[in-house]
Amino acid sequence: MKIFDIGYNKGEFTTASFDKFGNDTIIVAVEPNPALDSIHSDKENFTLVKKAVSSEIGEVSFYTAPFDNGVSTTSQEFMEISRFTMGSKNLRPKSVYWSLDSAIQSTTLDQLIEEYGVPDYIKIDVEGGELNVIKGLTQKTPELFFEWHEEMSNVLYGCIEHLRKLGYTQFGVCGWFDEGDVFDKATFDPRGDSYLTFPENYYSWEELEMEKLIDEERRVNYGMVFAK
């Protein structure tokens, strides 16, 4: 078992992966935030890459939240329109303050695959930068899942368009859904983006009817979309 953890953050997903799949799991984690350190450095089959993942190898602007080192992004749009800035019925406006940390080195999913091999799972949780990450992939892998926020449906739909071009045909969704939005094709997750909670069923993109979960002005629904 090989896993790419894109957006390692504080290591919770990697911990959950070792717990679920065993300590012989090979995990390549990517986390550019200099304030976050690896908690898995004692494992020989764990690699931490201190870069951002984007559509190209080079440099990208990187923004952090000085009062919450678990929140960072390469997406200026996310800073401007996400629930963390605009607020919602569950979150006060400007609950996160952003600062430009620096320009940091970037890599791509293709480059990671070239260096470490094709993973069984790719997890992407990069606060609005998911489309740029996925654009750096030019081959189909067994399964990939990425975080979505309803206020950034353009990112979601862009990701799906690219993945379908690569040959992904089956999709599922898990997440936190506002009252009244839960329907039989979506898997409700009380945490929203729990680690390794997989959809109960997969569908073609049209059959999934993802639009039923999206109201951009509400800024409440979010979760993980799965593609294989």
GIDA-V329720 format. One record per residue. N is the residue number from 1. PSI is psi in radians with two decimals (* if undefined). OMEGA is omega as a letter, one per 40 degrees, with the letter a starting at -180 (none if undefined). Layout:
BEGIN
n = {N,N}
psi = {PSI,PSI}
omega = {OMEGA,OMEGA}
END
This chain:
BEGIN
n = {1,2,3,4,5,6,7,8,9,10,11,12,13,14,15,16,17,18,19,20,21,22,23,24,25,26,27,28,29,30,31,32,33,34,35,36,37,38,39,40,41,42,43,44,45,46,47,48,49,50,51,52,53,54,55,56,57,58,59,60,61,62,63,64,65,66,67,68,69,70,71,72,73,74,75,76,77,78,79,80,81,82,83,84,85,86,87,88,89,90,91,92,93,94,95,96,97,98,99,100,101,102,103,104,105,106,107,108,109,110,111,112,113,114,115,116,117,118,119,120,121,122,123,124,125,126,127,128,129,130,131,132,133,134,135,136,137,138,139,140,141,142,143,144,145,146,147,148,149,150,151,152,153,154,155,156,157,158,159,160,161,162,163,164,165,166,167,168,169,170,171,172,173,174,175,176,177,178,179,180,181,182,183,184,185,186,187,188,189,190,191,192,193,194,195,196,197,198,199,200,201,202,203,204,205,206,207,208,209,210,211,212,213,214,215,216,217,218,219,220,221,222,223,224,225,226,227,228}
psi = {2.24,2.35,2.39,2.17,1.63,1.92,1.03,-0.66,-2.09,0.15,0.16,-0.71,-0.73,-0.74,-0.79,-0.61,-0.77,-0.70,-0.69,-0.74,-0.15,2.79,-0.17,0.03,2.37,2.14,2.20,1.99,2.55,2.20,2.00,-0.25,2.01,-0.28,-0.15,2.25,2.78,2.40,0.14,0.35,-0.24,-0.15,2.19,-0.50,0.39,2.33,2.28,2.15,2.07,1.18,2.98,2.66,2.27,-2.92,-0.30,2.74,2.28,-2.16,2.57,2.72,2.46,2.24,2.39,2.85,1.87,-0.49,0.08,1.64,0.03,0.03,2.17,2.83,2.76,0.07,1.99,-0.61,-0.70,-0.71,-0.60,-0.67,-0.05,2.91,-0.44,-0.45,-0.85,-0.37,2.97,-3.06,-0.27,-0.06,2.27,2.64,2.63,0.76,-0.25,2.34,2.34,2.64,2.55,1.99,-0.94,3.10,2.29,2.80,2.53,2.66,-3.08,2.85,-0.68,-0.76,-0.70,-0.70,-0.68,-0.66,-0.64,-0.11,2.96,2.21,2.74,-0.64,2.45,2.08,2.31,2.05,1.61,0.47,1.15,-0.20,0.23,-0.68,-0.75,-0.62,-0.86,-0.52,-0.33,0.24,2.23,0.27,2.62,2.39,2.94,-0.84,2.49,2.47,2.51,2.67,2.53,2.61,2.36,-0.46,-0.18,0.96,-0.45,-0.63,-0.81,-0.92,-0.57,-0.71,-0.80,-0.74,-0.78,-0.75,-0.66,-0.63,-0.51,-0.14,0.07,2.30,-0.29,2.32,2.58,2.88,2.37,2.61,-3.11,2.16,2.41,2.68,2.26,-0.23,-0.18,2.24,2.97,-0.25,-0.13,2.48,1.99,2.37,1.95,-0.38,-0.41,-0.97,0.90,2.62,2.14,0.54,1.95,2.71,2.62,-0.54,2.72,2.62,2.94,2.82,-0.73,-0.70,-0.48,-0.52,0.86,-0.46,-0.37,-0.30,0.01,2.18,1.78,-0.56,-0.30,-0.76,0.82,-0.90,2.44,3.01,-2.56,2.37,2.36,2.45,2.37,*}
omega = {i,a,i,i,a,a,a,i,a,i,a,a,i,i,i,i,i,i,a,a,i,a,i,i,i,a,i,a,i,a,a,a,a,i,a,a,i,i,a,a,i,a,a,a,i,i,i,i,a,i,i,i,a,a,a,i,a,i,i,i,a,a,i,i,a,a,i,a,i,a,i,a,i,a,i,i,i,i,a,a,a,i,i,i,a,a,i,i,a,a,a,i,i,i,i,i,a,i,i,a,a,i,a,i,i,i,i,i,i,a,i,i,i,a,a,i,a,a,i,i,i,i,a,i,a,i,i,a,a,a,i,i,a,i,i,i,a,i,i,i,a,i,a,i,a,a,i,i,a,a,i,a,i,i,i,a,i,i,a,i,a,a,i,i,i,i,i,a,a,a,i,a,i,i,i,a,i,a,a,a,a,i,a,i,i,i,a,i,a,i,a,a,a,a,i,i,a,i,i,a,i,a,i,a,a,a,a,i,a,a,i,a,a,i,a,a,a,i,i,a,i,i,i,i,a,a,i,none}
END
